[in-house]
């Protein structure tokens, strides 16, 4: 399976959506799940003690069918240094598994190097994992759950997502909360809020760590666009929503089950040059598609949060 990250068709469409599916899959029919974690910026401590620990704490999720793939997206190194860094991450994972007394057949975990574009908001690392899993698993019946290396899931997250999976389901999105030094704030949304225009304007509530998406859908849209140096989750969601078919369903879990930790350490959000390049690309690809009101709302948000001003309209007030 080749991942291109190319844009899907530029069209507005609705999709089937509901807040819950009362009948989850029977235990012997549970789909395979890949938990995909991209790690960068030397954040191995957060990766293990926060993100991975929260995965291993997942309850009632058929953990023998849940596989974890960690993709190293740290600064590229060669030879023995590369294998040594992977070894350090693997050792940290092994220590955690031992500390929580996790049997070998539960949450099987593998660490690999990013084989694609490095450092572009994790897009190459995500695609490395998506491509590997899509070639190994039955793409008709499997799901990929993304998790940032500095975020965490509450123990019911995977079981809640799996309980909402029906034959038509191609994605499940639970609510998340932002956590920073001032406390936490939930980011609620409804299915009707998830439109291509909403993601062009900003972030209506779905980002990396609360994405639970059918492997077949991620493969169909070509994965992430690796040319983006930020905002890759917003761009992916525009193409994903465009591509959802009338016989497919997106489900929203109206409960906070994901914690997104907002911090001042190295990240895409704090790298303003990378963020500005990503926004340049977002507006180049989609700026003419949406209404003038949507464009101005998106630019106001980008200027307020990231000090962004598009080159082509630098003298214009957004």
N, C-alpha and C positions, 0 to 999 in steps of 0.2 A: 504494500500500500504506500503510495507516494503522497506526502503532505505538501501542499503548495502554498497554503495561506492566502490564496487568491480571493478576491471579493466575490460574493454571491450576487445574484441578480438584484438590481436596484428597483424594488417594487414594494409597495406597502401591502401588507396582508395581515389578517387576523389569524389567531391560532386557538385551538381548543385549549381551555385552561380551567382548572378547578382548584379549590382550596384543599381538597382532601380526596383520597381514594380509600373507602372504608375497608376494602379487602386487600391485604398485602399478599405476597406470594407465599405458598406453602413452603416449609423448610427445604423440601427436596427439590423445589422449583426455583429457589432463590438464584438470581443472576450472579455471575462472577462480578466482583468489584475490584478495580484497581485504584488504590489510593496513591495519587501521584504528587510528590513533593519535590519542588525545585529548591535547591539551597545555594546561597551566594553570600558574598560579603563576610565570609568567615564566621557565619552565625551557627556553627555546629552546636553550641550550647543551647540556643533557643530551639534549633531543630530537634534535638533529642529530648530536652527537659520540658519543652512546651508542646510543640506540634506532634512529635511522634508519641510522646507519653499519652496525649489525648486520643490518638488513634488506638493504642493498645488498651485504653480504658473503655472503648466502645462496647456497649452491652446489646445482647440479643440480635446480633447482626450476621450470624452465620460465619464466624471468623475463619473457618477453614476455607471459605470461598472468597475471603478478602485478602488481597495481595498488596503489598506496599512496595513502591518503586521510588527510590530517592535518586534524583539526578543532580550531580555536582555541576553547578554553574559558576563556581568560583573562577578567579583569574586563571587562564590557561597556563599550564606548566607541562613540561615534557619529561619523558623517560621515567627515571626512578622517582622523581618528585611527584609526578602524576599518580603513580601507583601508591606512593607513600601517603598522599592525601586521601585517596579513596580508602586506604587501609585504616587511617585514623578515624574516618567517619564510620567505617564498618566496625571498628573496635568500640566506638562510643555506642553504636546501636546494640552490639552484643552485650555491653555492660548494662544497658537499660533492660534488655530482655531478661538478663539474669536477675536483675534487681526486682523485677515484677514477676519473676518465676513464670515466664511465658513459654509454653511448650513449643517445640519446633514447628508443629503443624498448624499453629494459629498465627494469623497475620504474618505469613511468610514475607520476609523483607530482603530486598536486594538493593545494592548501591551501584550505580553506573555513572560514567562521565557523560556530559553533554556532547553529543556527536554532531550538533548542528550550530546555528548562530549563537555566539556567546554574548551574554550580558544585555540582550535586548528585552528587558523587563521579564526575563524568564521564558520568552516565547520559544526560543530554540530548545531549551531544556524541556518545556512542556511537550513540544512536538517530538522530541527524542523518545519520551515516555509513551506518548500516544501511539507513535508508529510501532514501537516494540510490542505494546500490548495488543494492538489491533491485528498484528500478524500472528499472535499466539492464541488469542481468545476468539470465541465465536462472537463476531461483532454484532450479530442479531440480538444477542441476549445479555450482553455485558454493559457495565457502566463504568465511567471514570469519574472519581471524586478528587478534585483538586484541593490542595491545602498549601498555603504559604508557610515557609519554615519558621515564621515568627507569629503565626496565628494558632488557634486551637479550637477543637470541637467539644461541645458538651457530650456527655456519655450516650445520649439518646439520638445523636445526629444521624448516624448511618441507619439505625433501625427505623427511624422516622422516614427517611428517604425511601428505604426498601419497602416499607409498608404502603407507600403511595404508588409503587410501580405496578402498572397494568400493561396488557399487551400493546396499548397505543402510546404508552408513556415514553417520551424521548428526553425529558429533563425534569428534575425536581430541584426547586430552590427554596431553602429555608431562610428565615429571617436571621440577620446577624446584628451584633452590637459592636460599636467602636469603643475601644478602651484606651485611655491615655492617662496622663498624670492627674487630670481633673476628675476622673471617674469614668463611667460608661454611659453610652447613649444608644438605645435601640434604633435600628433603621427599618421600620416596617414598610411593607409594600403589598399591593394586591396584584393579582394576575393582570388586571387591566393596565397597570402601570408599566408593564414590560413591553414597550414598543420600540421599534428602531429609532424613532425620533427622540424618545426619552433618553436613550443611550448616546445619541448624538449631542444632546444638551448637557448631559452629566451622568451621574451615577444614581439610578433609581433604587439601588439596593442589592444588586447582584454583582459580585466581583469574585476573584479567584477562589477564595476559601469556602464559598457556599455554592459552588458549581458542582452539580451531580448530573452528568450528561451521558446519554447513551453513546457508546463507542461508535456505533454506526453513523450517528449524526455528526460527531466530531470528524470522522473520516470523510463523510460526504461533503463537508464544507471546507476540507483541506487544512483543518487545524488552525493554529494561530498564524497571523501574518508576521513573519520574522523581521520585516522591515521596520516595524514599530519599536521605538525605544521607550515606550510608555503607552498607557491607555490601551494596551493590547486586549484586555478583557472587554472594554467597551466596544472596540471594533469587532471582536469575535461575536459579541451578542447581537450586533446589527446584522451580521451575515447569518447567524444562527436563526434569528427570528424571521428573516427573509425566507429561509429554507424550510422551515417547519411546514409539513404538508397538512392538508385538511383532515386526513385520517390519523394524525399524530397529536399528542397531548403534552402540554407543559403543566406541571402541578406546582402550586405554591404551598409550603408548610408555614402557616401563620404563627410560628413560635420561634423565639430566639434560641438557636442551637449552635451558633458559631460566634466566636469572639475574634474580632479583628483588632490587633494591637497597633495603634498608631504611635510611632516614636520618632525621635529626631536622629536616629542612627542612619547609616548609609542605606539608601533604598531608592527606588525609582521616583518616589514622591519627592524626596529631598534633592534629587539631581535635576535642577531646573533646566539645564541645557538639554538633557535628554528628554525631559517632559515637553519642552518647546518644540523640539524636532518631531516628536510624536504628534503634537497638536497640529503642526504644519501639515503632516501627512493626513491626519484625520480630516482637516478642512479641505485639502486638495482632493481627496477621494469622495467626500460626502457633502461638501459645502453647498453645491448646487442642487442637491436632491431635496433638501428640506426647506420649510418656509423661511422667510426673512425673519419672522419673529423667533423661530427656533434658533436660527443662526446667531441672532443678537443675544439671546438668552445663553447660548453656549459660550459665546465670546465673553460675556460679562462674568460668567463663572470662571473661565480660564484666566481672565485678568485678575479677578479677586483672589483666587487660590494660588496661582503660579506666576503672577506678573506677566502674563502672556499678551502680546500684541502681534497679530498676523502681519507679516511683512508687506503684503499687498495693500493693506488698508491701514498702515501705520499712522497716517494722519487723520483717520476717521475715528469718531467716538462710537464704541460698540454699544 
